[in-house]
Amino acid sequence: MSQQQFQNKVTEVNWSKVEAYLKQEIPVLSDESIQVKAFSAGYSNLTYFIKIGDWQAVLRRPPFGAIPPKAHDMKREYVILQKLNRVFSLAPKPFLYCEDSRIMERHFYVMEKKEGVVIDDSVPDEFQTRENTGLLVSNAVVDTLAQLHAVDYEAADLQNFGYPDGYLSRQVHGWIKRFHNSKTDDIPSVEKLEKWLIDNIPSSPAPSIVHNDFKLNNMMFSASNPGEVVGVFDWELSTIGDPLTDLASAIAYWAEPGEEDSGLTSVTANPGFLSRKEMLERYAKKSGRDVSNIDYYLTFAFYKIAVILQQLYYRWKIGEAPDERFGKLDTGIKNLLKQAAKAQRKELLR
């Protein structure tokens, strides 16, 4: 779904009903009419900026159309944020949850709107003249991840939101199954790589909260300071599990100069940002965790990202996703699998 198509979908929600509900549940709201802007498009949960007078918030709901059973669980995400925000304030504070189909055909929740800038494939205008932006951002990303992994999830009453025993094994087998369920082209090297992943699963360290999609563009930075993180978003996949899967995923998304097209873009390939190896070293120092098995985790991380793209490519191939950008993902998938093989050979962090 293109951004324009997604913007058009905004009108499918009866925002007058949402407005009346919010004014009933939050009495301090003014009499002014609701204003709505779509933040994001795609196949993940949908995000809207809503404004009533001076009051601002963000609304999250599942995507339009058919969705798999138990997928896009807004209540779970809402409860996690309720508990997590108390001990990790970078997670947005949720205001309310609604599953009344008379208000909206899908359940949703409303949370605080963080103020700052999101960094994706270019340096924002706010930071163009700032010295050491790349270094400051790099350090802040690593430090925030270490901070998240240091949260006492039992003290936060989050112990029931995951099954840490056997977590890594379930992840590996699960993503291999996803790949085969969305297979299109024959890639001879994949089966050998998958066998290695299954045969070499390491013992996991002590479990922690795992974001499961921790990357630069899921974070927000202060507009006046690129070294200050003000928000971490998209908690729909978060659980209790192996923190090194989070670390490896963040490092895999952290593009470096000269890499082949992976279908992903990131400003981190520009000069001034830490290398993957430097990111790893800083995390090890900040967290105190043993990262000696990181090559395994990186191999799996690149494989997992390749599978994510493969699922999109498969949907394009069978005509379910007409976005022509997805038709070019086969090149990125193959290059990500090459990166996985390099990590397997311990060549990536030299």
C-alpha positions as CSV (number, residue, x, y, z in Angstrom):
1,M,0.0,0.0,0.0
2,S,1.5,3.4,-1.0
3,Q,1.5,6.3,1.3
4,Q,-1.2,8.0,-0.8
5,Q,-3.4,4.9,-0.7
6,F,-2.9,4.8,3.1
7,Q,-3.9,8.4,3.4
8,N,-7.0,7.7,1.5
9,K,-7.8,4.9,3.9
10,V,-8.0,7.4,6.8
11,T,-11.5,8.3,5.6
12,E,-12.6,4.7,6.3
13,V,-12.5,5.4,10.0
14,N,-15.4,7.3,11.5
15,W,-13.3,9.9,13.3
16,S,-16.4,11.7,14.6
17,K,-17.1,8.6,16.7
18,V,-13.5,8.4,17.9
19,E,-13.7,12.1,18.8
20,A,-16.8,11.7,20.8
21,Y,-15.3,8.7,22.6
22,L,-12.1,10.5,23.5
23,K,-14.0,13.5,24.8
24,Q,-16.1,11.2,27.0
25,E,-13.0,9.3,28.3
26,I,-10.7,12.4,28.6
27,P,-12.9,15.2,30.0
28,V,-10.1,17.8,29.8
29,L,-10.3,17.9,26.0
30,S,-11.5,21.1,24.4
31,D,-14.7,21.4,22.2
32,E,-12.6,21.8,19.0
33,S,-12.8,19.2,16.3
34,I,-10.4,16.3,15.9
35,Q,-7.6,16.6,13.4
36,V,-6.0,13.4,12.0
37,K,-2.8,12.7,10.1
38,A,-1.6,9.2,9.0
39,F,2.0,8.5,10.2
40,S,2.8,5.2,8.5
41,A,1.7,2.8,5.8
42,G,2.4,-0.9,5.2
43,Y,1.4,-4.3,6.6
44,S,2.3,-3.6,10.2
45,N,0.1,-1.8,12.8
46,L,-1.2,1.6,11.6
47,T,-0.3,4.9,13.4
48,Y,-2.1,8.2,13.3
49,F,-1.4,11.6,14.8
50,I,-4.5,13.0,16.4
51,K,-5.1,16.5,17.7
52,I,-8.0,18.1,19.6
53,G,-7.2,21.8,20.4
54,D,-3.8,21.8,22.1
55,W,-4.0,18.1,23.1
56,Q,-2.0,15.8,20.9
57,A,-1.7,12.0,20.9
58,V,-1.0,9.0,18.7
59,L,-3.5,6.3,17.9
60,R,-2.5,2.7,17.0
61,R,-4.7,0.1,15.3
62,P,-4.3,-3.0,13.2
63,P,-4.1,-2.7,9.4
64,F,-7.2,-2.7,7.2
65,G,-8.4,-5.9,5.5
66,A,-8.0,-9.5,6.6
67,I,-5.5,-10.3,9.3
68,P,-4.3,-13.6,10.8
69,P,-5.9,-14.7,14.1
70,K,-4.0,-13.4,17.2
71,A,-2.0,-11.0,15.0
72,H,-1.8,-7.3,15.7
73,D,-2.8,-7.6,19.3
74,M,-3.4,-4.0,20.4
75,K,-4.3,-4.9,24.0
76,R,-1.1,-6.8,24.5
77,E,0.9,-3.8,23.2
78,Y,-1.1,-1.4,25.3
79,V,-0.6,-3.4,28.6
80,I,3.2,-3.8,27.8
81,L,3.5,0.0,27.4
82,Q,1.5,0.6,30.6
83,K,4.0,-1.4,32.6
84,L,7.1,-0.6,30.7
85,N,6.7,3.2,30.6
86,R,6.9,3.2,34.4
87,V,10.5,1.9,34.3
88,F,11.6,2.9,30.8
89,S,10.1,6.3,30.0
90,L,11.3,6.2,26.4
91,A,8.4,3.8,25.7
92,P,5.4,6.0,25.1
93,K,2.8,6.3,27.9
94,P,-0.5,4.8,26.8
95,F,-3.7,6.7,27.7
96,L,-6.6,4.4,26.9
97,Y,-7.6,1.2,25.1
98,C,-10.8,0.5,23.2
99,E,-12.3,-2.6,21.7
100,D,-15.8,-1.3,21.2
101,S,-16.6,-2.1,17.5
102,R,-19.2,0.7,17.6
103,I,-16.4,3.2,17.9
104,M,-14.0,1.6,15.3
105,E,-14.2,-1.8,13.5
106,R,-10.8,-2.8,15.0
107,H,-9.5,-2.4,18.5
108,F,-7.1,0.4,19.1
109,Y,-5.2,2.3,21.8
110,V,-4.1,5.9,22.2
111,M,-0.7,7.0,23.6
112,E,1.3,10.1,24.2
113,K,3.0,11.8,21.3
114,K,6.8,12.2,21.7
115,E,8.4,15.4,20.4
116,G,11.6,15.1,18.3
117,V,13.0,13.9,15.0
118,V,13.3,10.4,13.5
119,I,16.4,9.5,11.6
120,D,16.2,7.2,8.6
121,D,18.2,7.4,5.4
122,S,19.5,11.0,5.8
123,V,20.7,13.4,8.4
124,P,17.7,15.6,9.4
125,D,18.0,19.4,8.7
126,E,18.2,20.0,12.5
127,F,21.5,18.2,12.7
128,Q,23.2,19.2,9.4
129,T,25.5,21.8,11.0
130,R,26.1,19.9,14.2
131,E,29.5,18.3,14.7
132,N,29.9,14.7,15.5
133,T,26.2,13.9,14.8
134,G,27.0,10.4,13.6
135,L,29.0,9.6,16.7
136,L,26.4,11.1,19.1
137,V,23.6,9.1,17.4
138,S,25.6,5.9,17.3
139,N,26.4,6.1,21.0
140,A,22.9,7.0,21.9
141,V,21.5,4.0,20.0
142,V,23.8,1.5,21.8
143,D,23.3,3.1,25.2
144,T,19.5,3.0,24.8
145,L,19.6,-0.7,23.9
146,A,21.8,-1.5,26.9
147,Q,19.4,0.5,29.1
148,L,16.4,-1.4,27.8
149,H,18.1,-4.7,28.4
150,A,19.0,-3.7,31.9
151,V,15.3,-3.2,32.9
152,D,14.2,-5.7,35.6
153,Y,11.3,-7.1,33.8
154,E,10.0,-9.0,36.8
155,A,9.9,-5.8,38.9
156,A,8.0,-4.2,36.0
157,D,5.5,-7.2,36.2
158,L,6.3,-8.2,32.6
159,Q,7.4,-11.7,33.3
160,N,4.2,-13.2,31.7
161,F,4.8,-11.5,28.4
162,G,7.2,-14.0,27.0
163,Y,8.7,-17.5,27.3
164,P,12.5,-17.1,27.6
165,D,13.2,-20.8,27.9
166,G,14.0,-22.1,24.4
167,Y,13.4,-18.6,22.9
168,L,16.3,-18.7,20.5
169,S,15.5,-22.2,19.2
170,R,11.9,-21.2,18.6
171,Q,13.0,-18.1,16.7
172,V,15.4,-20.0,14.5
173,H,13.0,-22.8,13.6
174,G,10.1,-20.3,13.2
175,W,11.9,-18.0,10.8
176,I,13.1,-21.0,8.7
177,K,9.5,-22.2,8.5
178,R,8.4,-18.7,7.4
179,F,11.0,-18.7,4.6
180,H,9.9,-22.0,3.2
181,N,6.2,-20.9,3.4
182,S,7.0,-17.9,1.2
183,K,9.6,-19.5,-1.0
184,T,9.8,-18.4,-4.7
185,D,13.2,-18.7,-6.3
186,D,15.8,-21.4,-5.6
187,I,18.8,-20.1,-3.7
188,P,21.2,-23.1,-3.3
189,S,23.1,-21.7,-0.3
190,V,20.0,-21.3,1.9
191,E,19.6,-24.9,3.0
192,K,23.2,-25.2,4.1
193,L,22.9,-22.0,6.0
194,E,19.7,-23.1,7.7
195,K,21.2,-26.4,8.7
196,W,24.1,-24.5,10.3
197,L,21.7,-22.3,12.2
198,I,19.9,-25.3,13.6
199,D,23.0,-27.3,14.5
200,N,24.8,-24.4,16.2
201,I,22.3,-22.7,18.4
202,P,24.2,-21.3,21.4
203,S,23.1,-21.1,25.0
204,S,21.4,-17.8,25.7
205,P,22.4,-15.3,28.3
206,A,20.1,-14.3,31.1
207,P,16.8,-13.1,29.5
208,S,15.7,-9.5,29.2
209,I,13.0,-7.4,27.6
210,V,13.5,-7.8,23.9
211,H,12.1,-5.1,21.6
212,N,12.4,-7.4,18.5
213,D,12.6,-4.5,16.0
214,F,15.2,-2.2,17.6
215,K,16.6,0.0,14.8
216,L,17.4,3.6,14.1
217,N,14.1,4.6,12.5
218,N,12.1,3.2,15.4
219,M,13.7,5.8,17.7
220,M,13.2,9.5,18.1
221,F,15.9,12.0,19.0
222,S,15.8,15.4,20.6
223,A,15.7,18.1,17.9
224,S,18.3,20.0,19.7
225,N,20.6,17.1,20.6
226,P,21.4,14.1,18.4
227,G,22.9,12.4,21.4
228,E,19.6,12.3,23.3
229,V,16.9,9.7,22.6
230,V,13.4,10.8,23.5
231,G,11.4,7.9,22.3
232,V,11.4,4.2,21.2
233,F,8.5,3.0,19.2
234,D,6.8,0.0,17.7
235,W,6.6,-2.4,20.6
236,E,4.2,-4.8,19.0
237,L,6.8,-7.6,18.8
238,S,8.4,-7.1,22.2
239,T,8.7,-10.0,24.5
240,I,11.0,-11.6,27.1
241,G,13.9,-13.4,25.5
242,D,17.5,-13.4,24.4
243,P,18.9,-9.8,24.4
244,L,21.6,-10.8,21.9
245,T,18.9,-11.2,19.2
246,D,18.0,-7.5,19.7
247,L,21.7,-6.5,19.5
248,A,22.4,-8.5,16.4
249,S,19.3,-7.2,14.6
250,A,20.2,-3.6,15.4
251,I,23.8,-4.2,14.1
252,A,22.5,-5.9,11.0
253,Y,20.3,-3.0,10.1
254,W,23.3,-0.7,10.8
255,A,24.5,-0.4,7.2
256,E,28.2,0.2,6.5
257,P,29.8,1.9,3.5
258,G,30.3,0.0,0.2
259,E,27.7,-2.8,0.9
260,E,25.7,-4.3,-1.9
261,D,22.1,-3.3,-2.3
262,S,20.0,-5.0,0.5
263,G,16.7,-3.4,-0.1
264,L,17.3,-1.4,3.1
265,T,18.6,2.1,3.5
266,S,20.2,3.8,6.4
267,V,22.1,7.0,7.1
268,T,24.7,4.9,9.0
269,A,26.5,4.1,5.8
270,N,27.7,7.8,5.7
271,P,30.9,8.9,7.3
272,G,30.9,9.7,11.0
273,F,28.9,6.8,12.3
274,L,30.3,4.0,14.4
275,S,31.1,0.7,12.6
276,R,29.3,-2.4,13.5
277,K,32.3,-3.6,15.3
278,E,32.5,-0.4,17.4
279,M,28.7,-0.7,18.1
280,L,29.3,-4.2,19.4
281,E,32.3,-3.2,21.6
282,R,30.3,-0.3,23.1
283,Y,27.4,-2.5,23.9
284,A,29.6,-5.1,25.5
285,K,31.2,-2.4,27.7
286,K,27.9,-0.8,28.6
287,S,26.0,-4.1,29.3
288,G,28.7,-6.3,30.7
289,R,27.4,-9.2,28.6
290,D,29.5,-11.8,26.9
291,V,29.1,-11.2,23.2
292,S,31.6,-13.9,22.0
293,N,28.8,-15.7,20.1
294,I,27.7,-12.6,18.2
295,D,28.7,-14.1,14.8
296,Y,25.9,-16.7,15.2
297,Y,23.4,-14.1,16.2
298,L,24.4,-11.9,13.3
299,T,24.1,-14.8,10.9
300,F,20.6,-15.3,12.1
301,A,19.8,-11.6,12.1
302,F,20.7,-11.2,8.4
303,Y,18.8,-14.4,7.6
304,K,15.7,-13.1,9.4
305,I,15.7,-9.8,7.6
306,A,16.1,-11.7,4.3
307,V,13.0,-13.7,5.3
308,I,11.0,-10.5,6.1
309,L,11.8,-9.2,2.6
310,Q,11.1,-12.6,1.1
311,Q,7.6,-12.5,2.6
312,L,6.9,-9.2,0.9
313,Y,8.4,-10.4,-2.4
314,Y,6.2,-13.5,-2.2
315,R,3.1,-11.4,-1.8
316,W,4.1,-9.3,-4.8
317,K,4.9,-12.5,-6.8
318,I,1.4,-13.9,-6.2
319,G,-0.3,-10.6,-6.8
320,E,-1.4,-9.8,-3.2
321,A,0.9,-6.7,-3.0
322,P,0.9,-4.7,-6.2
323,D,3.6,-2.2,-5.0
324,E,6.2,-2.5,-7.7
325,R,9.0,-1.7,-5.2
326,F,8.5,-5.2,-3.8
327,G,9.2,-6.7,-7.2
328,K,12.9,-5.6,-6.8
329,L,13.4,-7.2,-3.4
330,D,14.9,-10.4,-4.8
331,T,18.3,-8.7,-5.2
332,G,18.3,-7.5,-1.6
333,I,17.2,-10.9,-0.3
334,K,20.2,-12.6,-2.0
335,N,22.6,-10.0,-0.8
336,L,21.3,-10.3,2.8
337,L,21.9,-14.0,2.6
338,K,25.4,-13.3,1.4
339,Q,25.8,-11.1,4.5
340,A,24.6,-13.9,6.7
341,A,27.2,-16.2,5.1
342,K,29.9,-13.7,5.8
343,A,28.8,-13.5,9.5
344,Q,28.8,-17.3,9.6
345,R,32.4,-17.3,8.4
346,K,33.2,-14.6,11.0
347,E,34.2,-12.1,8.3
348,L,31.7,-9.3,9.1
349,L,33.2,-7.7,12.2
350,R,36.9,-7.7,11.2
